[in-house]
Structure formats: structure tokens, C-alpha cells
Amino acid sequence: MTEVALIDLNHLDRYTAGDRFLRDEILGIFEEQAKSWTALLDPKSDDRTWKDAAHALKGASRGIGAWEVGSLCERAESYIGDNRSEEKRMEVLAEIRAQVKQTIDEVRVLRDSG
């Protein structure tokens, strides 16, 4: 199996019961969801919109074992209410975007590895 650093392959294999076609379908869904939820993360958005987008991306990421993206999203979720900061949101969003891009690149490697 191809070695992938950003996705926990043991977790993903357990989640899909070793079914490669199911794995590839789930990875494809993750790719689309990651793009959609990342696009909705706007540092100027209201707290509910920000937290909902971060939470959804966190769940999708953890579902495939992309723990680093999930951790970044968990951090993003905290930047609401009294802890709200556009500067912090912009910083974590830059990290999320970079990590999502790298993770999607690895998703594509996995899906292309046959």
C-alpha cells in the first residue's frame, strides 16, 4: 500500500473494511467536502457560520484519518464569542488551506495508486 503521511491509513482501512472502491469513493467525497467547507470559512463571518464550517470540515477530516486538518479545525472552532479574533481566524485559515491542499494531494495519490 502507498505510504501516505497526512492520512491515517489504518484508520481509513478499518473505516472501509479494506474495500478499496469504498475507500476511493469516501476519499472523493472528502475532497469535495473539504473544498466546499474551506471555501465557507470566512474570518469575517458570524460565529455560527464560522463554527459550523470548521466543525463540518473537522468531522470530514477525522472520518478519513486526516488528524492534522481535524486538529486545526478544532482550533478554528474556538475562535468565537469572547475568543473571537479575525487575526487568529485568518492565521488558522491559512494553515487549514495549506493542510487541506496537501491532504487532497495525498488523497489523489491514494486514489491513483490502484
Order of alpha helices (4+ residues) and beta strands (2+ residues): alpha-alpha-alpha-alpha-alpha
